[in-house]
Amino acid sequence: MTESCNRPDAVALPPGWSLIHVPSLGSTNAEARALAGQGAPEGTVVWADVQTAGRGRQDREWKSGGENLLFSVIVRPDCGLAESGQLSFMSAVALAEAVEILEPSVRLVCKWPNDLLGANGKLCGILLEGCGLKNGKPGAVIVGIGVNMTWRPEGETLYPASSLAQEGATLSREAVLEAFLGRFAAWIRCWKTEGFEPLREAWLDRARGLGGPVTVRLPNETVHGIFETLDEDGALVLSGQPEGTRLIRAGDVFFG
C-alpha cells in the first residue's frame, strides 16, 4: 500500500495536484495505474525511492540505483490513444526545461521517440501506458519517468548511459521533481488548449540528429535515412527512402 508523502513541504506542487511517496515499490507505473482505476484524478503523482520491477519500452528492464528519481503521473487526456502518445514529447521537453531552470549551464536534448540525452548519453527514460480504454480513448494515461541523478547503469545497454551528475548538474530529487511538475502542468494546459504544434516546435528545437542521417531499427527490418522532421502527429519523417519519405511511428533510433 502507498502512503502520503512524508516530506509534504519538500516539493511544491501545481494547484490541485497530489503526491504519494513511498520508500520502495515494484513499479510506480503499476501503482499509478491501480490508482487511476480507482478514480484518482489527473495530477496524481507516485514517487518511489527504490523501484524493484521497473520497465521501459518493449518491456525492457529499467535499471536504477543510488538516489535516482523514479515517478509516475496520472494524466486524463480527452483524446485518442495515438494522440495521447504526444505526452512522451511533453515529458522530455518539460524535464529538459526543468533541468535548465535549476542548472542553466546544462543543456539536454530530445531523442525520438521518448528519451532525453546529455553530452555523455541517455539519462532519462519515459514510458506511457494507457488504461481504461473506451471508444478508442484512454480513461487515463500513466506517464512513467526514470531520471539518472547520480547513478547510471554500467555494462551493456542499448544506448550509452549518463546521469545528471555526470552532465554537471548536482541537484536534489526534490528540486528536479518540483521543477518538472511545474513545467509539465504548464505544457498539459497548453496542449489541451492549443494542440500539438507548440509542443512539436519546442521538441524540434531540442531534437538530436535533426537533418542528419539516422538508422531506425524496426521489429522486422532496419532502415537508414535522413531525419527530416516530426509530422503533425509526432511520427518521425524519414527521407531518402525508395518511396520518397516514410513515417516511422515506433522504433529504436541510432545516429550517424
C-alpha positions as CSV (number, residue, x, y, z in Angstrom):
1,M,0.0,0.0,0.0
2,T,1.1,3.6,-0.6
3,E,1.3,6.3,2.0
4,S,1.2,10.0,1.7
5,C,4.5,11.8,1.1
6,N,6.4,12.1,4.4
7,R,8.1,15.3,3.1
8,P,5.0,17.4,2.2
9,D,6.9,20.7,2.2
10,A,9.9,19.3,0.2
11,V,8.1,19.5,-3.2
12,A,5.8,22.4,-4.2
13,L,3.1,21.0,-6.4
14,P,1.0,22.6,-9.2
15,P,-2.5,23.7,-7.9
16,G,-4.8,20.7,-7.4
17,W,-2.0,18.1,-7.8
18,S,-1.1,15.5,-5.1
19,L,2.0,13.5,-4.3
20,I,2.3,10.0,-2.9
21,H,5.8,9.0,-1.8
22,V,7.0,5.5,-0.8
23,P,10.4,4.2,0.1
24,S,10.1,1.2,-2.2
25,L,7.7,-0.1,-4.8
26,G,7.7,-2.7,-7.6
27,S,6.6,-0.2,-10.3
28,T,5.4,3.4,-9.9
29,N,3.5,2.9,-13.2
30,A,1.7,-0.2,-11.9
31,E,0.7,1.7,-8.7
32,A,-0.4,4.8,-10.6
33,R,-2.4,2.6,-13.0
34,A,-4.2,1.0,-10.0
35,L,-4.9,4.4,-8.5
36,A,-6.3,5.6,-11.9
37,G,-8.6,2.6,-11.9
38,Q,-9.9,3.7,-8.5
39,G,-10.7,7.2,-9.8
40,A,-7.6,9.1,-8.9
41,P,-7.6,12.5,-10.7
42,E,-5.2,14.0,-13.2
43,G,-2.1,15.3,-11.4
44,T,-1.7,12.4,-9.0
45,V,2.0,11.6,-8.7
46,V,3.5,8.4,-7.4
47,W,7.2,8.7,-6.4
48,A,9.3,5.8,-5.1
49,D,12.9,6.0,-3.7
50,V,13.5,2.5,-5.0
51,Q,11.8,0.5,-7.8
52,T,12.2,-3.2,-7.9
53,A,10.4,-4.1,-11.1
54,G,10.8,-1.0,-13.3
55,R,10.2,-1.4,-17.0
56,G,11.0,0.6,-20.2
57,R,9.7,0.5,-23.7
58,Q,9.1,-3.0,-25.2
59,D,9.1,-4.4,-21.7
60,R,12.8,-3.8,-21.2
61,E,14.1,-3.7,-17.7
62,W,14.7,-0.2,-16.3
63,K,17.7,-0.4,-14.1
64,S,18.0,2.0,-11.2
65,G,20.3,2.5,-8.3
66,G,21.6,5.1,-5.9
67,E,19.3,8.1,-5.3
68,N,17.7,8.3,-8.8
69,L,14.3,9.9,-9.5
70,L,11.5,7.4,-10.2
71,F,7.9,8.6,-10.5
72,S,4.7,8.3,-12.5
73,V,2.0,10.9,-13.2
74,I,-1.7,10.3,-14.0
75,V,-3.0,12.3,-16.9
76,R,-6.5,12.2,-18.2
77,P,-6.4,13.5,-21.8
78,D,-9.6,13.8,-23.8
79,C,-8.2,12.3,-27.0
80,G,-7.5,9.0,-28.8
81,L,-4.8,6.6,-27.8
82,A,-2.4,7.6,-30.7
83,E,-2.7,11.3,-29.9
84,S,-2.0,10.6,-26.2
85,G,1.4,9.4,-27.2
86,Q,2.4,13.0,-27.6
87,L,2.8,13.1,-23.8
88,S,6.2,11.5,-24.3
89,F,7.4,14.5,-26.2
90,M,5.9,16.7,-23.5
91,S,7.7,14.8,-20.7
92,A,11.1,15.1,-22.5
93,V,10.7,18.9,-23.1
94,A,9.4,19.6,-19.6
95,L,12.3,17.7,-18.0
96,A,14.9,19.5,-20.2
97,E,13.4,22.8,-19.3
98,A,13.3,21.9,-15.6
99,V,17.0,21.0,-15.5
100,E,17.9,24.2,-17.3
101,I,15.9,26.2,-14.8
102,L,17.9,24.7,-12.0
103,E,21.3,24.4,-13.8
104,P,21.4,26.8,-16.8
105,S,24.8,25.6,-18.0
106,V,23.4,22.1,-18.7
107,R,21.5,21.6,-22.0
108,L,19.7,18.3,-22.6
109,V,18.4,17.2,-26.0
110,C,15.5,15.1,-27.0
111,K,15.8,11.7,-28.8
112,W,12.9,10.4,-30.7
113,P,10.6,9.0,-29.5
114,N,10.9,9.2,-25.7
115,D,14.4,9.7,-24.4
116,L,16.4,12.6,-23.0
117,L,20.2,12.8,-23.7
118,G,23.1,14.7,-22.2
119,A,26.5,15.1,-23.7
120,N,27.6,11.7,-22.3
121,G,24.5,9.6,-23.1
122,K,20.9,8.8,-22.1
123,L,19.9,9.9,-18.7
124,C,16.1,9.6,-18.7
125,G,13.5,7.1,-19.9
126,I,9.8,7.7,-20.4
127,L,7.1,5.0,-20.5
128,L,3.5,5.8,-21.4
129,E,0.7,3.3,-20.5
130,G,-3.0,3.9,-21.3
131,C,-5.7,2.4,-19.2
132,G,-9.5,2.3,-19.1
133,L,-9.8,2.4,-22.9
134,K,-13.3,3.2,-24.1
135,N,-14.5,4.1,-27.6
136,G,-10.9,4.4,-28.6
137,K,-10.0,6.9,-25.8
138,P,-8.0,6.0,-22.7
139,G,-9.6,6.9,-19.4
140,A,-6.1,7.8,-18.2
141,V,-2.5,7.7,-19.4
142,I,0.3,6.9,-16.9
143,V,3.5,8.8,-17.6
144,G,6.3,6.9,-16.0
145,I,9.7,8.7,-15.8
146,G,13.1,7.5,-14.6
147,V,15.9,10.0,-14.2
148,N,19.5,9.0,-13.6
149,M,20.5,11.6,-10.9
150,T,23.9,10.3,-9.6
151,W,23.8,6.6,-10.7
152,R,23.9,5.2,-14.2
153,P,23.9,1.6,-15.4
154,E,27.2,0.1,-16.3
155,G,27.9,-2.5,-18.9
156,E,25.7,-3.5,-21.8
157,T,22.9,-1.1,-22.5
158,L,21.1,-0.3,-25.8
159,Y,22.5,3.3,-25.6
160,P,25.3,4.8,-23.6
161,A,24.1,5.9,-20.2
162,S,24.7,9.1,-18.3
163,S,23.4,10.9,-15.3
164,L,22.7,14.5,-14.3
165,A,25.7,14.5,-12.0
166,Q,27.9,13.3,-14.9
167,E,26.5,16.1,-17.0
168,G,27.5,18.7,-14.4
169,A,24.1,19.1,-12.6
170,T,24.3,18.2,-8.9
171,L,20.7,18.5,-8.0
172,S,18.3,17.0,-5.4
173,R,15.5,14.8,-6.5
174,E,13.0,17.1,-4.8
175,A,14.2,20.1,-6.8
176,V,14.1,18.2,-10.1
177,L,10.7,16.7,-9.4
178,E,9.2,20.1,-8.4
179,A,10.6,21.9,-11.4
180,F,9.5,19.1,-13.8
181,L,5.9,19.0,-12.4
182,G,5.6,22.8,-12.8
183,R,6.7,22.7,-16.4
184,F,4.7,19.5,-17.2
185,A,1.5,21.0,-15.8
186,A,2.0,24.2,-17.9
187,W,2.5,22.1,-21.0
188,I,-0.6,20.0,-20.3
189,R,-2.6,23.2,-20.2
190,C,-1.0,24.4,-23.5
191,W,-1.5,21.0,-25.2
192,K,-5.2,20.8,-24.2
193,T,-6.0,24.4,-25.5
194,E,-3.6,24.9,-28.4
195,G,-2.9,21.3,-29.6
196,F,0.4,19.6,-30.5
197,E,2.1,22.3,-32.6
198,P,3.6,24.4,-29.8
199,L,4.9,21.3,-28.2
200,R,6.1,19.9,-31.5
201,E,8.1,23.1,-32.2
202,A,9.6,23.0,-28.6
203,W,10.7,19.4,-29.1
204,L,12.2,20.0,-32.5
205,D,14.2,22.9,-31.1
206,R,15.9,20.3,-28.9
207,A,15.9,17.3,-31.2
208,R,19.1,15.2,-31.5
209,G,20.0,14.3,-35.1
210,L,17.5,16.5,-36.9
211,G,18.5,17.0,-40.5
212,G,21.2,14.2,-40.3
213,P,21.5,10.5,-41.0
214,V,19.8,8.1,-38.7
215,T,19.3,4.3,-38.5
216,V,16.0,3.1,-37.3
217,R,15.7,-0.5,-36.0
218,L,12.2,-1.8,-36.5
219,P,10.8,-5.2,-35.5
220,N,11.3,-6.8,-38.9
221,E,13.8,-4.5,-40.6
222,T,16.4,-1.8,-40.2
223,V,16.1,1.4,-42.3
224,H,18.5,4.2,-43.0
225,G,17.7,7.8,-44.0
226,I,17.6,11.5,-43.0
227,F,15.6,12.6,-40.0
228,E,13.7,15.4,-41.7
229,T,11.1,16.4,-39.0
230,L,8.1,15.3,-37.0
231,D,4.8,15.1,-38.7
232,E,1.7,16.7,-37.1
233,D,1.1,13.6,-35.0
234,G,4.6,13.1,-33.8
235,A,5.8,10.4,-36.3
236,L,9.4,10.6,-37.4
237,V,9.6,11.7,-41.1
238,L,12.5,9.7,-42.7
239,S,13.6,10.9,-46.2
240,G,15.9,9.1,-48.6
241,Q,13.6,6.1,-48.9
242,P,12.6,4.4,-52.2
243,E,9.1,5.8,-51.7
244,G,10.4,9.2,-51.0
245,T,9.6,9.7,-47.3
246,R,8.5,7.3,-44.7
247,L,6.7,7.8,-41.5
248,I,8.1,5.9,-38.5
249,R,5.7,5.6,-35.6
250,A,7.8,3.3,-33.4
251,G,11.4,2.1,-33.4
252,D,14.9,2.4,-32.0
253,V,16.9,5.3,-33.5
254,F,20.7,5.4,-33.8
255,F,22.7,8.3,-35.1
256,G,25.4,8.5,-37.7
